[in-house]
Amino acid sequence: MMSQLFNMLKSSAESDKAKALLSLKLLSEHASGIGDHSTGDFYKNAEEALSMLVDADDRLNTLNLYFNGKKIM
């Protein structure tokens, strides 16, 4: 059961990381997609994507540091 928990947490973090990287790519390479949004929205979206990326990387690093290859509990 614990390996299933580890895998779920890891998959969730990897998914968030992929979403964040895609968001940053879209914002940087296809900014025309924001269309009628303000630059404030653009900056806010970029900050949110960066925060999501940092959080996901932190979660992955923590999982690898404490639980990778080890039985949890």
Distance bins in CASP14 RR format, pairs under 12 A and 6 or more apart:
PFRMAT RR
TARGET T0000
AUTHOR 0000-0000-0000
RMODE 2
METHOD distances of the structure
MODEL  1
1 7 0 0 0 0 0 1 0 0 0 0 0
1 8 0 0 0 0 0 1 0 0 0 0 0
1 71 0 0 0 0 0 1 0 0 0 0 0
1 72 0 0 0 0 1 0 0 0 0 0 0
1 73 0 0 0 0 1 0 0 0 0 0 0
2 8 0 0 0 0 0 1 0 0 0 0 0
2 9 0 0 0 0 0 1 0 0 0 0 0
2 67 0 0 0 0 1 0 0 0 0 0 0
2 69 0 0 0 0 0 1 0 0 0 0 0
2 70 0 0 0 0 1 0 0 0 0 0 0
2 71 1 0 0 1 0 0 0 0 0 0 0
2 72 1 1 0 0 0 0 0 0 0 0 0
2 73 1 0 0 1 0 0 0 0 0 0 0
3 9 0 0 0 0 0 1 0 0 0 0 0
3 10 0 0 0 0 0 1 0 0 0 0 0
3 63 0 0 0 0 0 1 0 0 0 0 0
3 67 0 0 0 0 1 0 0 0 0 0 0
3 68 0 0 0 0 0 1 0 0 0 0 0
3 69 0 0 0 0 1 0 0 0 0 0 0
3 70 0 0 0 0 0 1 0 0 0 0 0
3 71 0 0 0 0 1 0 0 0 0 0 0
3 72 1 0 0 1 0 0 0 0 0 0 0
3 73 0 0 0 0 0 1 0 0 0 0 0
4 10 0 0 0 0 0 1 0 0 0 0 0
4 11 0 0 0 0 0 1 0 0 0 0 0
4 72 0 0 0 0 0 1 0 0 0 0 0
5 11 0 0 0 0 0 1 0 0 0 0 0
5 12 0 0 0 0 0 1 0 0 0 0 0
5 63 0 0 0 0 0 1 0 0 0 0 0
5 67 0 0 0 0 1 0 0 0 0 0 0
5 71 0 0 0 0 0 1 0 0 0 0 0
5 72 1 0 0 1 0 0 0 0 0 0 0
5 73 0 0 0 0 1 0 0 0 0 0 0
6 12 0 0 0 0 0 1 0 0 0 0 0
6 13 0 0 0 0 0 1 0 0 0 0 0
6 59 0 0 0 0 0 1 0 0 0 0 0
6 60 0 0 0 0 0 1 0 0 0 0 0
6 62 0 0 0 0 0 1 0 0 0 0 0
6 63 1 0 0 1 0 0 0 0 0 0 0
6 64 0 0 0 0 0 1 0 0 0 0 0
6 66 0 0 0 0 1 0 0 0 0 0 0
6 67 1 0 1 0 0 0 0 0 0 0 0
6 68 0 0 0 0 1 0 0 0 0 0 0
6 69 0 0 0 0 1 0 0 0 0 0 0
6 70 0 0 0 0 1 0 0 0 0 0 0
6 71 0 0 0 0 1 0 0 0 0 0 0
6 72 1 0 0 1 0 0 0 0 0 0 0
6 73 0 0 0 0 0 1 0 0 0 0 0
7 13 0 0 0 0 0 1 0 0 0 0 0
7 14 0 0 0 0 0 1 0 0 0 0 0
7 63 0 0 0 0 1 0 0 0 0 0 0
7 67 0 0 0 0 0 1 0 0 0 0 0
7 68 0 0 0 0 0 1 0 0 0 0 0
7 69 0 0 0 0 0 1 0 0 0 0 0
7 72 0 0 0 0 0 1 0 0 0 0 0
8 14 0 0 0 0 0 1 0 0 0 0 0
8 15 0 0 0 0 0 1 0 0 0 0 0
8 59 0 0 0 0 0 1 0 0 0 0 0
8 63 0 0 0 0 0 1 0 0 0 0 0
8 72 0 0 0 0 0 1 0 0 0 0 0
9 15 0 0 0 0 0 1 0 0 0 0 0
9 16 0 0 0 0 0 1 0 0 0 0 0
9 56 0 0 0 0 0 1 0 0 0 0 0
9 59 1 0 0 1 0 0 0 0 0 0 0
9 60 0 0 0 0 1 0 0 0 0 0 0
9 62 0 0 0 0 1 0 0 0 0 0 0
9 63 1 0 1 0 0 0 0 0 0 0 0
9 64 0 0 0 0 0 1 0 0 0 0 0
9 66 0 0 0 0 0 1 0 0 0 0 0
9 67 0 0 0 0 1 0 0 0 0 0 0
9 68 0 0 0 0 0 1 0 0 0 0 0
9 72 0 0 0 0 1 0 0 0 0 0 0
10 16 0 0 0 0 0 1 0 0 0 0 0
10 17 0 0 0 0 0 1 0 0 0 0 0
10 56 0 0 0 0 0 1 0 0 0 0 0
10 59 0 0 0 0 1 0 0 0 0 0 0
10 60 1 0 0 1 0 0 0 0 0 0 0
10 61 0 0 0 0 0 1 0 0 0 0 0
10 62 0 0 0 0 0 1 0 0 0 0 0
10 63 1 0 1 0 0 0 0 0 0 0 0
10 64 0 0 0 0 1 0 0 0 0 0 0
10 67 0 0 0 0 1 0 0 0 0 0 0
10 68 0 0 0 0 1 0 0 0 0 0 0
10 69 0 0 0 0 0 1 0 0 0 0 0
10 72 0 0 0 0 0 1 0 0 0 0 0
11 17 0 0 0 0 0 1 0 0 0 0 0
11 18 0 0 0 0 0 1 0 0 0 0 0
11 56 0 0 0 0 0 1 0 0 0 0 0
11 59 0 0 0 0 0 1 0 0 0 0 0
11 60 0 0 0 0 0 1 0 0 0 0 0
11 63 0 0 0 0 0 1 0 0 0 0 0
12 18 0 0 0 0 0 1 0 0 0 0 0
12 19 0 0 0 0 0 1 0 0 0 0 0
12 52 0 0 0 0 0 1 0 0 0 0 0
12 55 0 0 0 0 0 1 0 0 0 0 0
12 56 0 0 0 0 1 0 0 0 0 0 0
12 59 1 0 0 1 0 0 0 0 0 0 0
12 60 0 0 0 0 1 0 0 0 0 0 0
12 63 0 0 0 0 0 1 0 0 0 0 0
13 19 0 0 0 0 0 1 0 0 0 0 0
13 20 0 0 0 0 0 1 0 0 0 0 0
13 52 0 0 0 0 0 1 0 0 0 0 0
13 53 0 0 0 0 0 1 0 0 0 0 0
13 54 0 0 0 0 0 1 0 0 0 0 0
13 55 0 0 0 0 1 0 0 0 0 0 0
13 56 1 0 1 0 0 0 0 0 0 0 0
13 57 0 0 0 0 1 0 0 0 0 0 0
13 58 0 0 0 0 1 0 0 0 0 0 0
13 59 1 1 0 0 0 0 0 0 0 0 0
13 60 1 0 1 0 0 0 0 0 0 0 0
13 61 0 0 0 0 1 0 0 0 0 0 0
13 62 0 0 0 0 1 0 0 0 0 0 0
13 63 1 0 0 1 0 0 0 0 0 0 0
13 64 0 0 0 0 0 1 0 0 0 0 0
14 20 0 0 0 0 0 1 0 0 0 0 0
14 21 0 0 0 0 0 1 0 0 0 0 0
14 53 0 0 0 0 0 1 0 0 0 0 0
14 56 1 0 0 1 0 0 0 0 0 0 0
14 57 0 0 0 0 0 1 0 0 0 0 0
14 59 0 0 0 0 1 0 0 0 0 0 0
14 60 1 0 0 1 0 0 0 0 0 0 0
14 63 0 0 0 0 0 1 0 0 0 0 0
14 64 0 0 0 0 0 1 0 0 0 0 0
15 21 0 0 0 0 0 1 0 0 0 0 0
15 22 0 0 0 0 0 1 0 0 0 0 0
15 52 0 0 0 0 0 1 0 0 0 0 0
15 56 0 0 0 0 1 0 0 0 0 0 0
15 59 0 0 0 0 0 1 0 0 0 0 0
15 60 0 0 0 0 0 1 0 0 0 0 0
16 22 0 0 0 0 0 1 0 0 0 0 0
16 23 0 0 0 0 0 1 0 0 0 0 0
16 48 0 0 0 0 0 1 0 0 0 0 0
16 49 0 0 0 0 0 1 0 0 0 0 0
16 51 0 0 0 0 0 1 0 0 0 0 0
16 52 1 0 1 0 0 0 0 0 0 0 0
16 53 0 0 0 0 1 0 0 0 0 0 0
16 54 0 0 0 0 0 1 0 0 0 0 0
16 55 1 0 0 1 0 0 0 0 0 0 0
16 56 1 0 1 0 0 0 0 0 0 0 0
16 57 0 0 0 0 1 0 0 0 0 0 0
16 58 0 0 0 0 0 1 0 0 0 0 0
16 59 1 0 0 1 0 0 0 0 0 0 0
16 60 0 0 0 0 1 0 0 0 0 0 0
17 23 0 0 0 0 0 1 0 0 0 0 0
17 24 0 0 0 0 0 1 0 0 0 0 0
17 49 0 0 0 0 0 1 0 0 0 0 0
17 50 0 0 0 0 0 1 0 0 0 0 0
17 52 1 0 0 1 0 0 0 0 0 0 0
17 53 1 0 0 1 0 0 0 0 0 0 0
17 54 0 0 0 0 1 0 0 0 0 0 0
17 55 0 0 0 0 1 0 0 0 0 0 0
17 56 1 1 0 0 0 0 0 0 0 0 0
17 57 1 0 0 1 0 0 0 0 0 0 0
17 58 0 0 0 0 0 1 0 0 0 0 0
17 59 0 0 0 0 1 0 0 0 0 0 0
17 60 1 0 0 1 0 0 0 0 0 0 0
17 61 0 0 0 0 0 1 0 0 0 0 0
18 24 0 0 0 0 0 1 0 0 0 0 0
18 25 0 0 0 0 0 1 0 0 0 0 0
18 49 0 0 0 0 0 1 0 0 0 0 0
18 52 0 0 0 0 0 1 0 0 0 0 0
18 53 0 0 0 0 1 0 0 0 0 0 0
18 56 0 0 0 0 1 0 0 0 0 0 0
18 57 0 0 0 0 0 1 0 0 0 0 0
18 60 0 0 0 0 0 1 0 0 0 0 0
19 25 0 0 0 0 0 1 0 0 0 0 0
19 26 0 0 0 0 0 1 0 0 0 0 0
19 48 0 0 0 0 0 1 0 0 0 0 0
19 49 0 0 0 0 1 0 0 0 0 0 0
19 51 0 0 0 0 0 1 0 0 0 0 0
19 52 1 0 0 1 0 0 0 0 0 0 0
19 53 0 0 0 0 1 0 0 0 0 0 0
19 55 0 0 0 0 0 1 0 0 0 0 0
19 56 0 0 0 0 1 0 0 0 0 0 0
20 26 0 0 0 0 0 1 0 0 0 0 0
20 27 0 0 0 0 0 1 0 0 0 0 0
20 45 0 0 0 0 0 1 0 0 0 0 0
20 46 0 0 0 0 0 1 0 0 0 0 0
20 47 0 0 0 0 0 1 0 0 0 0 0
20 48 0 0 0 0 1 0 0 0 0 0 0
20 49 1 0 1 0 0 0 0 0 0 0 0
20 50 1 0 0 1 0 0 0 0 0 0 0
20 51 0 0 0 0 1 0 0 0 0 0 0
20 52 1 1 0 0 0 0 0 0 0 0 0
20 53 1 1 0 0 0 0 0 0 0 0 0
20 54 0 0 0 0 1 0 0 0 0 0 0
20 55 0 0 0 0 1 0 0 0 0 0 0
20 56 1 0 0 1 0 0 0 0 0 0 0
20 57 0 0 0 0 1 0 0 0 0 0 0
20 59 0 0 0 0 0 1 0 0 0 0 0
20 60 0 0 0 0 0 1 0 0 0 0 0
21 27 0 0 0 0 0 1 0 0 0 0 0
21 28 0 0 0 0 0 1 0 0 0 0 0
21 29 0 0 0 0 0 1 0 0 0 0 0
21 49 0 0 0 0 1 0 0 0 0 0 0
21 50 0 0 0 0 0 1 0 0 0 0 0
21 52 0 0 0 0 1 0 0 0 0 0 0
21 53 1 0 0 1 0 0 0 0 0 0 0
21 54 0 0 0 0 0 1 0 0 0 0 0
21 56 0 0 0 0 1 0 0 0 0 0 0
21 57 0 0 0 0 0 1 0 0 0 0 0
22 28 0 0 0 0 0 1 0 0 0 0 0
22 29 0 0 0 0 0 1 0 0 0 0 0
22 30 0 0 0 0 0 1 0 0 0 0 0
22 49 0 0 0 0 1 0 0 0 0 0 0
22 52 0 0 0 0 0 1 0 0 0 0 0
22 53 0 0 0 0 0 1 0 0 0 0 0
23 29 0 0 0 0 0 1 0 0 0 0 0
23 30 0 0 0 0 0 1 0 0 0 0 0
23 33 0 0 0 0 0 1 0 0 0 0 0
23 34 0 0 0 0 0 1 0 0 0 0 0
23 42 0 0 0 0 0 1 0 0 0 0 0
23 44 0 0 0 0 0 1 0 0 0 0 0
23 45 1 0 0 1 0 0 0 0 0 0 0
23 46 0 0 0 0 1 0 0 0 0 0 0
23 47 0 0 0 0 0 1 0 0 0 0 0
23 48 1 0 0 1 0 0 0 0 0 0 0
23 49 1 1 0 0 0 0 0 0 0 0 0
23 50 0 0 0 0 1 0 0 0 0 0 0
23 51 0 0 0 0 0 1 0 0 0 0 0
23 52 1 0 0 1 0 0 0 0 0 0 0
23 53 0 0 0 0 1 0 0 0 0 0 0
23 56 0 0 0 0 0 1 0 0 0 0 0
24 30 0 0 0 0 0 1 0 0 0 0 0
24 31 0 0 0 0 0 1 0 0 0 0 0
24 42 0 0 0 0 0 1 0 0 0 0 0
24 45 0 0 0 0 1 0 0 0 0 0 0
24 46 1 0 0 1 0 0 0 0 0 0 0
24 47 0 0 0 0 0 1 0 0 0 0 0
24 48 0 0 0 0 0 1 0 0 0 0 0
24 49 1 0 1 0 0 0 0 0 0 0 0
24 50 1 0 0 1 0 0 0 0 0 0 0
24 51 0 0 0 0 0 1 0 0 0 0 0
24 52 0 0 0 0 1 0 0 0 0 0 0
24 53 1 0 0 1 0 0 0 0 0 0 0
24 54 0 0 0 0 0 1 0 0 0 0 0
25 31 0 0 0 0 0 1 0 0 0 0 0
25 46 0 0 0 0 0 1 0 0 0 0 0
25 49 0 0 0 0 1 0 0 0 0 0 0
25 53 0 0 0 0 0 1 0 0 0 0 0
26 32 0 0 0 0 0 1 0 0 0 0 0
26 33 1 0 0 1 0 0 0 0 0 0 0
26 34 0 0 0 0 1 0 0 0 0 0 0
26 42 0 0 0 0 0 1 0 0 0 0 0
26 45 0 0 0 0 1 0 0 0 0 0 0
26 46 0 0 0 0 0 1 0 0 0 0 0
26 49 0 0 0 0 1 0 0 0 0 0 0
27 33 0 0 0 0 1 0 0 0 0 0 0
27 34 1 0 0 1 0 0 0 0 0 0 0
27 37 0 0 0 0 0 1 0 0 0 0 0
27 39 0 0 0 0 0 1 0 0 0 0 0
27 40 0 0 0 0 0 1 0 0 0 0 0
27 41 0 0 0 0 0 1 0 0 0 0 0
27 42 1 0 0 1 0 0 0 0 0 0 0
27 43 0 0 0 0 1 0 0 0 0 0 0
27 44 0 0 0 0 0 1 0 0 0 0 0
27 45 1 0 0 1 0 0 0 0 0 0 0
27 46 1 0 1 0 0 0 0 0 0 0 0
27 47 0 0 0 0 0 1 0 0 0 0 0
27 48 0 0 0 0 0 1 0 0 0 0 0
27 49 1 0 0 1 0 0 0 0 0 0 0
27 50 0 0 0 0 1 0 0 0 0 0 0
28 34 0 0 0 0 0 1 0 0 0 0 0
28 42 0 0 0 0 0 1 0 0 0 0 0
28 45 0 0 0 0 0 1 0 0 0 0 0
28 46 0 0 0 0 1 0 0 0 0 0 0
28 49 0 0 0 0 1 0 0 0 0 0 0
28 50 0 0 0 0 0 1 0 0 0 0 0
30 42 0 0 0 0 0 1 0 0 0 0 0
31 37 0 0 0 0 1 0 0 0 0 0 0
31 39 0 0 0 0 1 0 0 0 0 0 0
31 41 0 0 0 0 0 1 0 0 0 0 0
31 42 1 0 0 1 0 0 0 0 0 0 0
31 43 0 0 0 0 0 1 0 0 0 0 0
31 45 0 0 0 0 0 1 0 0 0 0 0
31 46 0 0 0 0 1 0 0 0 0 0 0
32 42 0 0 0 0 0 1 0 0 0 0 0
33 41 0 0 0 0 0 1 0 0 0 0 0
33 42 0 0 0 0 1 0 0 0 0 0 0
33 45 0 0 0 0 0 1 0 0 0 0 0
34 40 0 0 0 0 1 0 0 0 0 0 0
34 41 1 0 0 1 0 0 0 0 0 0 0
34 42 1 0 1 0 0 0 0 0 0 0 0
34 43 0 0 0 0 0 1 0 0 0 0 0
34 44 0 0 0 0 0 1 0 0 0 0 0
34 45 1 0 0 1 0 0 0 0 0 0 0
34 46 0 0 0 0 0 1 0 0 0 0 0
35 41 0 0 0 0 1 0 0 0 0 0 0
35 42 0 0 0 0 1 0 0 0 0 0 0
36 42 0 0 0 0 0 1 0 0 0 0 0
37 43 0 0 0 0 0 1 0 0 0 0 0
37 44 0 0 0 0 1 0 0 0 0 0 0
37 45 0 0 0 0 1 0 0 0 0 0 0
37 46 0 0 0 0 0 1 0 0 0 0 0
38 44 0 0 0 0 1 0 0 0 0 0 0
38 45 0 0 0 0 0 1 0 0 0 0 0
39 45 0 0 0 0 0 1 0 0 0 0 0
39 46 0 0 0 0 0 1 0 0 0 0 0
40 46 0 0 0 0 1 0 0 0 0 0 0
40 47 0 0 0 0 1 0 0 0 0 0 0
40 48 0 0 0 0 0 1 0 0 0 0 0
41 47 0 0 0 0 0 1 0 0 0 0 0
41 48 0 0 0 0 0 1 0 0 0 0 0
42 48 0 0 0 0 0 1 0 0 0 0 0
42 49 0 0 0 0 0 1 0 0 0 0 0
43 49 0 0 0 0 0 1 0 0 0 0 0
43 50 0 0 0 0 0 1 0 0 0 0 0
44 50 0 0 0 0 0 1 0 0 0 0 0
44 51 0 0 0 0 0 1 0 0 0 0 0
45 51 0 0 0 0 0 1 0 0 0 0 0
45 52 0 0 0 0 0 1 0 0 0 0 0
46 52 0 0 0 0 0 1 0 0 0 0 0
46 53 0 0 0 0 0 1 0 0 0 0 0
47 53 0 0 0 0 0 1 0 0 0 0 0
47 54 0 0 0 0 0 1 0 0 0 0 0
48 54 0 0 0 0 0 1 0 0 0 0 0
48 55 0 0 0 0 0 1 0 0 0 0 0
49 55 0 0 0 0 0 1 0 0 0 0 0
49 56 0 0 0 0 0 1 0 0 0 0 0
50 56 0 0 0 0 0 1 0 0 0 0 0
50 57 0 0 0 0 0 1 0 0 0 0 0
51 57 0 0 0 0 0 1 0 0 0 0 0
51 58 0 0 0 0 0 1 0 0 0 0 0
52 58 0 0 0 0 0 1 0 0 0 0 0
52 59 0 0 0 0 0 1 0 0 0 0 0
53 59 0 0 0 0 0 1 0 0 0 0 0
53 60 0 0 0 0 0 1 0 0 0 0 0
54 60 0 0 0 0 0 1 0 0 0 0 0
54 61 0 0 0 0 0 1 0 0 0 0 0
55 61 0 0 0 0 0 1 0 0 0 0 0
55 62 0 0 0 0 0 1 0 0 0 0 0
56 62 0 0 0 0 0 1 0 0 0 0 0
56 63 0 0 0 0 0 1 0 0 0 0 0
57 63 0 0 0 0 0 1 0 0 0 0 0
57 64 0 0 0 0 0 1 0 0 0 0 0
58 64 0 0 0 0 0 1 0 0 0 0 0
58 65 0 0 0 0 0 1 0 0 0 0 0
59 65 0 0 0 0 0 1 0 0 0 0 0
59 66 0 0 0 0 0 1 0 0 0 0 0
59 67 0 0 0 0 0 1 0 0 0 0 0
60 66 0 0 0 0 0 1 0 0 0 0 0
60 67 0 0 0 0 0 1 0 0 0 0 0
60 68 0 0 0 0 1 0 0 0 0 0 0
61 67 0 0 0 0 0 1 0 0 0 0 0
61 68 0 0 0 0 0 1 0 0 0 0 0
62 68 0 0 0 0 0 1 0 0 0 0 0
63 69 0 0 0 0 0 1 0 0 0 0 0
63 70 0 0 0 0 0 1 0 0 0 0 0
63 72 0 0 0 0 1 0 0 0 0 0 0
64 70 0 0 0 0 0 1 0 0 0 0 0
66 72 0 0 0 0 1 0 0 0 0 0 0
66 73 0 0 0 0 0 1 0 0 0 0 0
67 73 0 0 0 0 1 0 0 0 0 0 0
END
